[in-house]
Amino acid sequence: MVMKGLVYKSTGSWYKVRDNNGNFIVCRLKGKLRIKDLKVTNPVSVGDIVDFEMEKGKETGLISKINNRKNHLIRKSVNLSKQYHIIASNIDQAVLVATVTHPNTLNEFIDRFLVSVTAYNIPAIILVNKLDLYKEEHLEHLADWNSIYQKAGYTVLPISVEKEINLDKVKTLFHKKTTVLSGNSGVGKSSLLKKLLPNEEISVKEISEIHQQGVHTTTFAEMYDLPNGGHLIDTPGIRGIGVVDIEPEELSNYFPEFLKLKPQCKFNNCVHINEPHCAVKTALEDGEIALSRYNSYLNIFNNDQEENYR
């Protein structure tokens, strides 16, 4: 008998699937599904709705079909540069946990994350953690982020997981939605998960004071049920999400503040670098577009330093 299920975890060749009755079944793929798309290292991802049936005489299942996805998030496979890995599917929003200090999340980390989720029509939210540790210069940095990213159309919410500042607002944002949670190591992503999922076993590692960065505690994406409705997908750190398969001339479409100005450029194929009468460059000179955003755009456009952000 064919049943429908939701994929909660993938560990390579096995998948943890929940059926419509709330039971978890460990499933593997039918052979033909494995080779359908040679560019993808994992045909099934967390968040997929699948058709499966139980294997005869066993407690394991066989996945026979992946239902249509509304969206997905992908990264380049680390060792196989021409192949992609699907991080998660059927996502309502993507949330990045960032910090101004202990450690400092680089603007370009944030911008690469935003481009990759915006490219797949996934709304993005930035949670700026460790508010309780911020001194005056950190608060100024936070004010800059507020100005830069809210102007670009993104939600920025300062929080302190440790002191539970604005955690109620986080819970409201996550209510009844499927949320992908990401962040560079040491920003407090695992600590946030522990607060949101008090009944789950979440691994948390302390930050190394010497290197000012944590150790990744997530190796595979995994989905959890939120107590008041909704799903939370924990992903490996920000290196897991990169800019994939975006043509340089399309890139400005995924910087919302650039896209808004594009019709005012003299040339309709303007890429906002060397062209005359470019509305984006004029806005940059007038201080309406942040220099950090434009520099991130140039680096991604030129594919500079991409290896450092995986």
C-alpha positions in Angstrom: 0.0 0.0 0.0 1.4 3.4 -1.0 1.4 6.1 1.7 2.4 9.7 1.8 5.1 11.0 4.3 7.2 14.0 5.2 11.0 13.6 5.3 12.5 14.7 8.6 16.1 13.6 8.2 18.5 12.4 5.6 21.7 10.6 6.4 22.9 9.8 3.0 21.2 6.6 1.9 18.5 6.4 4.6 15.6 8.8 5.3 13.5 9.3 8.4 9.9 9.8 7.1 6.8 10.6 9.2 3.5 9.1 7.9 0.1 10.7 8.2 -0.5 9.0 11.5 2.6 10.5 13.1 4.7 7.3 12.9 8.4 7.5 11.9 9.6 5.0 9.3 13.2 4.6 8.1 13.1 4.5 4.3 15.5 4.1 1.4 15.1 5.0 -2.3 13.9 2.8 -5.1 16.8 2.3 -7.5 15.3 4.3 -10.4 15.0 7.5 -8.2 18.7 7.5 -7.5 19.8 8.3 -11.0 17.0 10.6 -12.1 19.1 13.8 -11.9 22.8 13.2 -12.1 23.5 16.8 -11.0 22.0 16.2 -7.6 23.8 14.1 -5.0 20.6 13.6 -2.9 17.3 13.2 -4.9 15.3 13.4 -1.6 15.8 16.1 1.0 14.4 17.2 4.3 11.0 18.8 3.8 10.1 16.6 0.8 6.6 15.0 0.7 7.1 11.5 -0.7 5.2 8.4 -1.6 6.5 5.2 0.0 5.5 1.7 0.8 6.7 -0.8 3.4 9.2 -3.4 2.3 7.8 -6.9 2.5 8.6 -8.6 5.8 10.6 -5.6 7.1 10.0 -2.5 9.2 11.7 -0.2 6.6 10.1 1.6 3.7 10.8 2.2 0.0 10.4 5.8 -1.4 8.9 5.6 -4.9 8.0 9.2 -5.7 8.9 12.7 -4.6 5.9 15.1 -4.8 6.3 18.4 -6.5 8.2 21.0 -4.4 7.2 24.6 -4.0 10.9 25.5 -3.6 14.2 24.2 -2.4 17.6 25.4 -1.1 20.8 24.0 -2.6 24.5 24.1 -2.2 27.4 22.9 -4.3 28.6 19.5 -3.3 31.9 20.1 -1.6 34.0 17.5 -3.5 32.0 17.3 -6.7 32.0 20.9 -8.0 29.5 20.2 -10.8 27.0 18.5 -8.5 24.5 20.0 -6.1 23.2 19.0 -2.7 19.6 19.9 -1.8 19.6 21.2 1.8 15.8 21.4 2.3 12.5 21.7 0.4 9.1 23.3 0.8 10.3 26.2 2.9 8.2 29.1 4.1 11.1 31.2 5.3 14.9 31.1 5.9 16.4 32.5 9.1 20.0 33.5 9.5 21.4 33.8 13.0 24.2 36.4 13.0 26.3 38.2 15.6 28.1 41.5 15.8 30.7 40.1 18.2 31.7 36.7 19.7 32.1 36.0 16.7 31.5 38.8 14.2 29.4 37.6 11.2 30.9 39.1 8.0 28.5 41.2 5.9 29.4 39.1 2.9 28.4 35.9 4.7 25.0 37.6 5.2 24.8 38.8 1.7 25.6 35.4 0.1 23.0 33.8 2.3 20.4 36.4 1.3 21.2 36.0 -2.4 20.9 32.2 -2.3 17.5 32.2 -0.5 16.1 35.2 -2.5 17.0 33.4 -5.7 14.5 30.6 -4.7 11.8 33.0 -3.6 12.2 32.2 0.1 11.6 35.2 2.4 14.6 35.8 4.7 14.9 37.0 8.3 18.1 38.0 10.2 18.2 37.3 13.9 21.1 39.2 15.5 22.0 37.3 18.7 24.0 38.1 21.8 22.4 41.5 22.3 23.2 41.2 26.0 27.0 41.4 25.2 26.9 44.5 23.0 28.8 47.6 24.0 28.3 51.0 22.3 30.4 50.2 19.2 28.5 46.9 18.8 25.1 48.7 19.0 26.3 51.1 16.3 27.2 48.1 14.1 23.8 46.7 14.8 22.2 50.0 13.8 24.1 49.8 10.5 22.8 46.3 9.8 19.3 47.5 10.6 19.6 50.3 8.1 21.2 48.3 5.4 19.0 45.2 5.5 15.7 46.7 6.3 16.2 49.2 3.4 16.8 46.1 1.2 13.4 44.7 2.4 14.6 42.1 5.0 13.4 41.7 8.6 16.1 42.2 11.2 15.4 41.2 14.8 18.0 41.7 17.6 17.7 38.9 20.2 19.5 37.4 23.2 19.0 33.6 23.5 20.9 33.7 26.8 18.7 36.4 28.4 15.6 35.4 26.4 15.3 38.9 24.9 12.7 39.0 22.0 12.4 35.1 22.1 8.6 35.6 22.2 8.8 37.5 18.9 10.9 34.7 17.4 8.3 32.2 18.4 5.6 34.3 16.7 7.7 34.6 13.5 8.1 30.7 13.4 4.5 29.9 14.3 2.9 27.4 11.9 5.7 27.9 9.3 8.4 25.7 7.9 11.6 27.6 8.8 15.2 26.8 7.7 17.6 27.9 10.4 21.2 28.7 9.5 24.2 30.6 10.9 28.0 30.6 11.0 29.5 28.6 13.8 29.5 30.2 17.3 26.5 32.5 16.8 24.2 30.6 19.1 22.0 28.7 16.6 22.1 25.4 18.7 21.3 27.4 21.9 18.3 28.9 20.1 17.1 25.5 19.0 17.3 24.3 22.6 15.1 27.2 23.8 12.6 26.6 21.0 12.6 22.8 21.3 13.0 22.0 25.0 12.2 18.3 24.6 14.8 17.6 21.9 18.4 16.5 22.3 20.3 19.3 20.7 24.1 19.4 20.8 25.7 22.7 21.9 29.4 23.4 21.8 31.1 26.3 23.5 33.0 29.0 21.6 36.7 28.8 21.6 37.8 32.0 23.2 41.1 31.9 21.2 39.6 31.6 17.8 36.3 33.4 18.6 34.3 30.8 16.7 32.4 27.7 17.6 32.5 24.2 16.2 29.7 23.1 13.9 27.5 20.6 15.7 25.2 19.8 12.7 26.3 17.6 9.8 22.9 16.8 8.2 19.8 18.9 7.9 17.1 17.8 10.3 13.5 18.9 10.8 11.8 19.2 14.2 8.2 19.9 15.2 7.7 23.2 17.0 5.6 22.8 20.2 2.9 25.3 19.0 2.8 24.3 15.4 5.2 24.6 12.5 8.5 22.9 11.6 12.1 24.0 12.1 14.8 22.7 9.8 18.3 22.9 11.3 21.0 23.1 8.7 24.8 22.8 8.7 26.5 26.1 9.2 26.4 28.9 6.6 29.2 27.3 4.6 26.6 24.8 3.6 24.6 27.4 1.7 26.2 29.2 -1.3 25.5 31.0 -4.5 24.7 28.3 -7.0 23.7 28.4 -10.6 23.1 32.2 -10.8 24.3 33.8 -14.0 26.3 37.0 -13.3 23.9 39.1 -15.4 21.0 37.9 -13.3 22.7 38.5 -9.9 21.3 42.0 -9.3 17.8 40.6 -9.4 18.6 39.0 -6.0 19.6 42.3 -4.4 16.1 43.8 -4.0 17.4 47.4 -3.6 19.3 47.0 -7.0 16.3 45.4 -8.7 14.1 48.4 -7.8 16.5 50.8 -9.5 17.2 48.6 -12.6 14.4 50.2 -14.8 16.1 53.6 -14.3 19.4 52.4 -15.8 20.1 53.6 -19.3 20.8 50.1 -20.6 18.4 47.3 -19.9 21.2 44.8 -19.6 23.1 46.9 -17.2 25.1 44.9 -14.6 26.0 48.1 -12.6 29.8 47.9 -12.9 31.2 49.9 -15.9 28.1 51.1 -17.7 27.4 54.8 -17.9 24.1 56.3 -16.5 23.6 53.5 -14.0 21.0 54.2 -11.4 22.5 51.7 -9.0 26.0 53.4 -9.1 24.3 56.8 -8.7 22.4 55.5 -5.6 25.7 54.2 -4.3 27.4 57.6 -4.7 24.4 59.2 -3.0 24.6 56.8 0.0 21.2 55.2 -0.8 22.8 51.8 -1.3 25.3 50.5 1.2 28.9 50.1 0.1 29.1 46.7 1.9 26.2 45.4 -0.2 27.8 46.7 -3.4 31.1 45.1 -2.5 29.4 41.8 -1.8 27.7 42.1 -5.2 31.0 42.7 -7.0 32.7 39.7 -5.2 29.9 37.4 -6.0 29.7 38.7 -9.6 33.4 38.1 -10.1 33.2 34.8 -8.2 35.9 36.0 -5.9 36.7 34.1 -2.7 33.8 31.8 -3.2 35.8 28.9 -1.7 35.9 30.8 1.6 32.1 30.9 1.9 31.3 27.2 1.6 
